[in-house]
Amino acid sequence: MRTFLLISITTLLLSPAKKPGFDQFCDEFVQKYQSLNLPQRDLAYIDMLRHIKSPDSVRQQQKFFKEMQAGLADFHRATLDKNQRLDYDLIQYETTLNLQRLDLESRWTPTDKIPAGGIISIPNGKEWYAYLLKRWVDADVTPDQIYQFGLSEIDRVEGHIKNIQQQTGLTEDEFYRHLNDSSFFIKDPAEVQKAFERARAIVQSNLYKLFSDTVVPPLNIARGEEKALAQTPGYYNPPTFYYNLFDKPYNKRQVDWLYIHEGIPGHHYQISIANKLKVSPVQALFTYFGYIEGWGAYAEELGKDLGLYQTPYDELGKWEWDIVRSVRVPLDVGLNYYGWTDEQALAFWKKNIRGQDDIAQREINRMRRWPAQVVTYKYGALQFLHWRQQLKIDIRRFHDKVLNRGALPFSILLSTFTTDESP
């Protein structure tokens, strides 16, 4: 008996330790990540810098993410099932981005007064901006790539506006003068409410044409009361879509696209689908705004199929705001990476947008305060559009593929299209 015990103990000592399973590794990642108590993502770069933790905390975070990065090497992605592969990809994605962030934070010297002239005005500002683009948009993007993407989108959207102008039979000058006609503006709040309720009814009756799941929780429509948000035509705070009607009459051309973006099938619809999904604890840790805002902007492209955009001017409303979004993309890079002055930015705006000079400085200030955030709308919308064209499948099936995995980084979401049928 003693000999048998001795042999058994020796065998255990000489045998390599059994590695924990991948699910256990994911549980460890979630538990340790949560224990770091990382702050929520800040829109304003000044707030982000103020929330950088102590050098000891930065080193602790670096140790954790490096350990998790090394731990992934113990597993072969190809041997995992499709849900495990998604967790694997997310952990890899987050460890890489967080180590980039921590490298920058380790070189940041806290100061009582952070320069307010934009992120380019701080030490390593261009590196910070390149990181923020990856964090807000996707890990594969670069500032130069995004700048060129923005220029191409300006051309595309200008083409749509020109096409609508030609449909009206008006010259360019006549067309832009006509856009200020009083017939386009609603003063009575009750009429604005009715306009959005009409849009809701039309979309609901046509939703089945584009989406498999048409069971959507009720969406409330109400007039907004927060003057701090008055610069936007409307916003969504679950389960209510608020339209902003304060000192100026409401532009009819904003009704269709805004309802789609904020309501159905935009944010309200996407969130209702997400709430039905069972996601892993790893996925539940993270929010990807590129996907969320990109979906809202992409949904606007579906207006005609949903029964809206019944006149050229209704459709024009979508492109009037989309040209703003398009111009903001290269502007954001110009201000925060190339070092453009406000004067250069304003000249670029006026060159590419007609009739909206009143909001130009507001948008420039926003991009200086919130670097990279405005890129999410356009980049995400075009990802969805391109995938839909490339996959060439029934549109309802395409929307299922995009929505039924939840909000993910685009590079990871794309990989699920080819793996969803595999075990």
C-alpha positions as MATLAB code, in Angstrom:
seq = 'MRTFLLISITTLLLSPAKKPGFDQFCDEFVQKYQSLNLPQRDLAYIDMLRHIKSPDSVRQQQKFFKEMQAGLADFHRATLDKNQRLDYDLIQYETTLNLQRLDLESRWTPTDKIPAGGIISIPNGKEWYAYLLKRWVDADVTPDQIYQFGLSEIDRVEGHIKNIQQQTGLTEDEFYRHLNDSSFFIKDPAEVQKAFERARAIVQSNLYKLFSDTVVPPLNIARGEEKALAQTPGYYNPPTFYYNLFDKPYNKRQVDWLYIHEGIPGHHYQISIANKLKVSPVQALFTYFGYIEGWGAYAEELGKDLGLYQTPYDELGKWEWDIVRSVRVPLDVGLNYYGWTDEQALAFWKKNIRGQDDIAQREINRMRRWPAQVVTYKYGALQFLHWRQQLKIDIRRFHDKVLNRGALPFSILLSTFTTDESP';
ca = [
       0.000    0.000    0.000;
       2.803    2.417    0.895;
       4.517    1.718   -2.448;
       1.249    2.375   -4.350;
       0.698    5.696   -2.557;
       4.261    6.758   -3.242;
       3.919    5.970   -6.948;
       0.589    7.825   -7.109;
       1.968   10.946   -5.437;
       5.029   10.888   -7.685;
       2.823   10.600  -10.759;
       0.751   13.606   -9.672;
       3.837   15.682   -9.016;
       5.397   14.873  -12.379;
       2.204   15.284  -14.436;
       1.618   18.742  -15.908;
      -1.089   20.751  -14.151;
      -4.429   20.602  -15.938;
      -5.304   23.963  -17.444;
      -8.662   25.440  -16.512;
     -11.374   25.334  -19.167;
     -12.148   28.327  -21.311;
     -15.423   29.051  -19.516;
     -13.525   29.194  -16.237;
     -11.016   31.565  -17.824;
     -13.897   33.820  -18.928;
     -15.355   33.767  -15.402;
     -11.973   34.828  -14.050;
     -11.749   37.632  -16.620;
     -15.196   38.968  -15.683;
     -14.561   38.802  -11.942;
     -11.173   40.509  -12.099;
     -12.313   43.094  -14.655;
     -15.227   44.107  -12.451;
     -12.917   44.403   -9.445;
     -10.922   47.096  -11.277;
     -13.929   49.456  -11.029;
     -12.995   51.271  -14.227;
     -14.843   54.569  -14.810;
     -17.532   54.841  -17.473;
     -16.365   56.164  -20.817;
     -16.345   59.958  -20.878;
     -17.536   61.977  -23.851;
     -15.301   64.912  -22.955;
     -11.553   64.315  -23.157;
     -10.988   66.643  -20.192;
     -13.186   64.445  -17.990;
     -11.423   61.350  -19.306;
      -8.025   62.710  -18.295;
      -9.289   63.790  -14.875;
     -10.527   60.258  -14.245;
      -7.148   58.629  -14.839;
      -6.340   56.643  -11.732;
      -3.130   56.629   -9.690;
       0.117   55.197  -11.108;
      -0.310   52.151   -8.850;
      -3.781   51.548  -10.266;
      -2.496   51.924  -13.833;
       0.217   49.335  -13.141;
      -2.345   47.009  -11.559;
      -4.551   47.287  -14.637;
      -1.600   46.665  -16.936;
      -0.709   43.532  -14.978;
      -4.272   42.225  -15.267;
      -4.650   42.810  -19.003;
      -1.209   41.360  -19.771;
      -2.077   38.260  -17.740;
      -5.368   37.881  -19.604;
      -3.636   38.408  -22.933;
      -1.128   35.699  -22.076;
      -3.920   33.449  -20.803;
      -5.636   33.516  -24.192;
      -2.561   31.812  -25.664;
      -3.449   28.685  -23.667;
      -6.515   28.166  -25.863;
      -6.862   27.425  -29.540;
      -9.688   29.541  -30.911;
     -10.561   26.994  -33.580;
     -11.376   24.351  -30.930;
     -13.948   26.568  -29.178;
     -17.661   26.648  -29.945;
     -19.147   29.754  -31.575;
     -20.197   31.398  -28.300;
     -16.785   30.793  -26.772;
     -15.123   32.206  -29.884;
     -17.109   35.399  -29.429;
     -15.886   35.691  -25.828;
     -12.354   34.918  -26.970;
     -12.492   37.688  -29.578;
     -13.954   40.208  -27.122;
     -11.315   39.508  -24.480;
      -8.593   39.821  -27.090;
     -10.131   43.051  -28.427;
     -10.498   44.620  -24.991;
      -7.088   43.598  -23.666;
      -5.402   45.115  -26.726;
      -7.311   48.410  -26.524;
      -6.964   48.734  -22.767;
      -3.213   48.187  -22.927;
      -3.027   51.007  -25.494;
      -5.024   53.225  -23.140;
      -2.839   52.334  -20.171;
       0.341   53.057  -22.080;
      -0.969   56.577  -22.681;
      -2.163   56.950  -19.086;
       1.240   55.876  -17.763;
       2.762   58.812  -19.650;
       0.154   61.334  -18.503;
       1.181   63.806  -15.799;
      -1.856   64.962  -13.781;
      -2.432   68.712  -13.910;
      -4.970   71.022  -12.327;
      -5.603   72.795  -15.623;
      -5.983   70.620  -18.720;
      -5.764   72.624  -21.978;
      -9.275   73.160  -23.349;
      -8.150   73.791  -26.934;
      -8.779   70.211  -27.986;
      -7.048   66.908  -27.432;
      -4.302   67.838  -29.867;
      -3.202   70.527  -27.408;
      -2.197   68.013  -24.708;
       1.026   65.948  -24.568;
       0.796   62.929  -26.921;
      -2.482   64.368  -28.179;
      -2.305   62.721  -31.604;
      -1.726   59.324  -29.999;
      -4.664   59.918  -27.686;
      -6.896   60.779  -30.631;
      -5.816   57.688  -32.582;
      -6.681   55.587  -29.535;
     -10.077   57.277  -29.071;
     -10.978   56.598  -32.695;
     -10.326   52.919  -32.066;
     -12.326   52.984  -28.846;
     -15.330   54.801  -30.290;
     -15.320   53.333  -33.799;
     -13.317   50.112  -34.246;
      -9.849   48.850  -33.427;
      -8.729   48.694  -37.067;
      -9.289   52.345  -38.029;
      -6.689   55.093  -38.412;
      -7.146   58.893  -38.562;
      -5.999   59.112  -42.188;
      -8.391   56.329  -43.214;
     -11.311   58.008  -41.426;
     -10.515   61.358  -43.033;
     -10.671   59.854  -46.529;
     -13.833   57.955  -45.615;
     -15.461   61.244  -44.599;
     -14.568   62.912  -47.891;
     -16.114   60.050  -49.842;
     -19.290   60.298  -47.772;
     -19.564   64.027  -48.460;
     -19.522   63.263  -52.186;
     -22.128   60.504  -51.818;
     -24.553   62.591  -49.786;
     -24.120   65.682  -51.982;
     -25.135   63.473  -54.909;
     -28.401   62.558  -53.162;
     -29.173   66.210  -52.370;
     -28.445   67.241  -55.961;
     -30.750   64.501  -57.230;
     -33.612   65.750  -55.042;
     -33.039   69.324  -56.147;
     -33.319   68.208  -59.767;
     -36.546   66.340  -58.996;
     -38.132   69.589  -57.792;
     -37.409   71.351  -61.083;
     -35.907   74.332  -59.221;
     -32.503   75.862  -59.786;
     -30.027   75.439  -56.968;
     -30.583   78.963  -55.631;
     -34.371   78.642  -55.905;
     -34.222   75.273  -54.184;
     -32.317   76.539  -51.136;
     -34.509   79.630  -50.860;
     -37.599   77.442  -50.946;
     -36.330   75.347  -48.029;
     -36.976   78.334  -45.756;
     -40.604   78.650  -46.836;
     -43.061   78.822  -43.947;
     -44.933   75.776  -45.291;
     -42.119   73.565  -44.011;
     -42.444   74.703  -40.386;
     -44.961   73.756  -37.677;
     -45.728   76.115  -34.815;
     -48.509   74.181  -33.084;
     -47.121   71.549  -30.659;
     -50.221   69.402  -31.195;
     -49.454   69.243  -34.926;
     -45.863   68.207  -34.249;
     -47.116   65.452  -31.965;
     -49.549   64.267  -34.659;
     -46.786   64.241  -37.278;
     -44.640   61.894  -35.197;
     -47.601   59.706  -34.283;
     -48.441   59.408  -37.973;
     -44.847   58.350  -38.701;
     -45.095   55.738  -35.937;
     -48.291   54.271  -37.386;
     -46.880   54.070  -40.918;
     -43.654   52.404  -39.811;
     -45.478   49.876  -37.631;
     -47.697   48.819  -40.533;
     -44.671   48.192  -42.772;
     -42.168   46.797  -40.282;
     -42.820   43.173  -41.303;
     -41.361   43.881  -44.750;
     -37.881   44.390  -43.340;
     -37.796   42.659  -39.951;
     -38.661   39.187  -38.684;
     -39.439   40.383  -35.170;
     -42.295   42.878  -35.205;
     -43.229   42.543  -31.526;
     -41.908   45.821  -30.167;
     -42.613   47.326  -26.723;
     -44.741   50.502  -26.930;
     -42.798   53.646  -27.772;
     -43.982   56.827  -26.113;
     -43.753   60.121  -28.013;
     -43.558   63.344  -26.031;
     -42.373   66.924  -26.229;
     -38.972   67.395  -24.634;
     -38.623   69.746  -21.685;
     -34.850   69.743  -21.119;
     -33.522   72.981  -22.599;
     -29.968   71.716  -22.144;
     -30.725   69.345  -25.039;
     -32.414   71.981  -27.204;
     -29.584   71.929  -29.768;
     -30.785   68.537  -31.022;
     -34.124   68.037  -32.825;
     -34.941   65.103  -30.532;
     -33.556   62.274  -28.414;
     -34.447   58.889  -26.987;
     -34.655   57.993  -23.307;
     -36.231   54.514  -22.958;
     -39.114   54.049  -23.497;
     -39.797   57.569  -24.781;
     -38.825   59.498  -27.888;
     -38.709   63.229  -27.166;
     -38.905   65.897  -29.881;
     -37.524   69.327  -28.996;
     -39.857   72.239  -29.681;
     -38.812   75.390  -27.869;
     -38.370   78.857  -29.343;
     -38.480   78.043  -33.070;
     -41.120   76.322  -35.235;
     -40.479   72.652  -35.950;
     -39.082   71.687  -39.339;
     -41.356   69.092  -41.006;
     -38.390   67.663  -42.868;
     -36.989   66.370  -39.574;
     -39.983   64.225  -38.657;
     -39.472   61.048  -40.720;
     -35.738   60.469  -40.336;
     -35.696   61.492  -36.681;
     -38.511   59.120  -35.751;
     -36.736   56.275  -37.550;
     -33.372   57.030  -35.910;
     -34.555   57.446  -32.340;
     -37.606   55.185  -32.437;
     -38.406   52.287  -34.746;
     -36.430   50.656  -36.263;
     -33.657   52.770  -34.723;
     -32.651   52.926  -31.075;
     -35.952   51.825  -29.530;
     -36.189   48.807  -31.789;
     -32.515   47.818  -31.464;
     -32.667   48.036  -27.678;
     -35.881   45.988  -27.587;
     -34.135   43.221  -29.556;
     -31.037   43.438  -27.354;
     -33.186   43.054  -24.238;
     -34.437   39.697  -25.543;
     -30.950   38.306  -26.119;
     -29.023   36.119  -23.744;
     -25.454   37.373  -23.877;
     -22.443   36.024  -22.040;
     -21.091   37.705  -18.892;
     -18.082   38.793  -20.964;
     -20.236   40.543  -23.572;
     -22.383   42.103  -20.863;
     -19.329   44.024  -19.602;
     -18.979   46.195  -22.685;
     -20.949   48.731  -24.723;
     -19.992   49.619  -28.285;
     -21.359   52.976  -29.361;
     -20.115   52.629  -32.919;
     -22.651   49.842  -33.366;
     -25.455   51.627  -31.498;
     -25.205   55.006  -33.232;
     -24.316   53.356  -36.523;
     -27.510   51.312  -36.372;
     -29.615   54.423  -35.739;
     -28.075   56.181  -38.754;
     -28.361   53.063  -40.933;
     -32.063   52.711  -40.061;
     -32.724   56.079  -41.716;
     -31.751   54.495  -45.043;
     -34.857   52.276  -44.763;
     -37.359   55.145  -44.796;
     -38.931   54.561  -48.205;
     -39.367   50.825  -47.608;
     -41.078   51.665  -44.320;
     -43.614   53.933  -46.046;
     -42.037   57.272  -45.097;
     -40.142   59.818  -47.254;
     -43.316   60.152  -49.320;
     -42.163   63.410  -50.932;
     -38.717   64.489  -52.133;
     -38.632   67.036  -49.318;
     -39.369   64.386  -46.682;
     -36.375   62.438  -47.947;
     -34.301   65.595  -48.158;
     -34.611   66.008  -44.402;
     -32.585   62.820  -43.949;
     -29.849   64.028  -46.313;
     -29.782   67.531  -44.804;
     -28.737   66.020  -41.504;
     -26.585   63.378  -43.140;
     -24.450   65.997  -44.862;
     -23.774   67.443  -41.406;
     -22.749   64.008  -40.140;
     -20.573   63.459  -43.212;
     -18.768   66.787  -42.945;
     -18.146   66.199  -39.240;
     -16.058   63.108  -40.019;
     -13.101   64.811  -41.760;
     -13.640   67.857  -39.547;
     -13.168   65.727  -36.446;
      -9.877   64.393  -37.775;
      -8.826   67.831  -38.969;
      -9.439   69.487  -35.601;
      -8.162   66.709  -33.356;
      -5.347   65.142  -35.383;
      -4.240   67.503  -38.157;
      -4.425   70.573  -35.931;
      -6.922   72.698  -37.862;
      -7.902   76.065  -36.438;
     -11.543   77.002  -35.943;
     -11.226   79.237  -39.005;
     -10.040   76.329  -41.160;
     -12.843   74.158  -39.815;
     -15.470   76.823  -40.491;
     -14.214   77.295  -44.047;
     -14.441   73.528  -44.634;
     -17.987   73.518  -43.258;
     -19.141   76.386  -45.492;
     -17.543   74.789  -48.530;
     -19.553   71.607  -48.088;
     -22.793   72.591  -46.306;
     -25.196   75.199  -47.552;
     -27.803   76.878  -45.385;
     -26.690   75.581  -41.963;
     -24.060   78.090  -40.874;
     -26.034   78.752  -37.673;
     -24.934   75.416  -36.158;
     -21.363   75.345  -37.494;
     -19.532   76.749  -34.463;
     -21.627   74.655  -32.099;
     -20.562   71.505  -33.955;
     -16.907   72.584  -34.077;
     -16.936   73.140  -30.318;
     -18.553   69.752  -29.803;
     -15.828   67.994  -31.808;
     -13.111   69.697  -29.804;
     -14.746   68.652  -26.520;
     -15.788   65.145  -27.611;
     -13.075   63.869  -29.978;
     -13.982   60.868  -32.184;
     -17.589   60.474  -30.991;
     -19.222   62.037  -34.069;
     -17.540   59.500  -36.358;
     -19.652   56.656  -34.956;
     -22.824   57.560  -36.874;
     -21.409   57.562  -40.373;
     -18.883   54.779  -39.997;
     -21.409   52.400  -38.470;
     -24.146   53.181  -40.986;
     -21.821   52.484  -43.911;
     -20.634   49.206  -42.415;
     -24.215   47.957  -42.292;
     -24.959   49.233  -45.793;
     -21.875   47.600  -47.289;
     -22.524   44.278  -45.570;
     -26.110   44.259  -46.801;
     -24.929   44.796  -50.373;
     -22.185   42.169  -50.106;
     -24.200   39.403  -48.453;
     -27.090   39.616  -50.933;
     -29.527   37.766  -48.694;
     -33.132   38.463  -47.733;
     -33.183   41.763  -45.867;
     -35.017   40.292  -42.879;
     -32.372   37.606  -42.549;
     -29.658   40.255  -42.831;
     -31.211   42.304  -40.042;
     -31.448   39.171  -37.897;
     -27.727   38.575  -38.376;
     -26.884   42.157  -37.423;
     -29.219   42.460  -34.436;
     -29.304   39.007  -32.865;
     -25.722   39.065  -31.591;
     -26.107   42.328  -29.706;
     -23.858   45.392  -29.884;
     -20.344   44.333  -30.898;
     -17.242   45.883  -32.452;
     -17.674   45.828  -36.232;
     -14.629   43.654  -36.864;
     -15.974   41.034  -34.449;
     -19.572   41.263  -35.669;
     -18.407   40.646  -39.230;
     -16.662   37.441  -38.165;
     -19.930   36.114  -36.702;
     -21.567   36.188  -40.133;
     -19.417   33.248  -41.232;
     -19.431   31.371  -37.924;
     -23.099   31.516  -36.927;
     -23.838   28.357  -38.937;
     -20.910   26.448  -37.431;
     -21.138   24.467  -34.164;
];
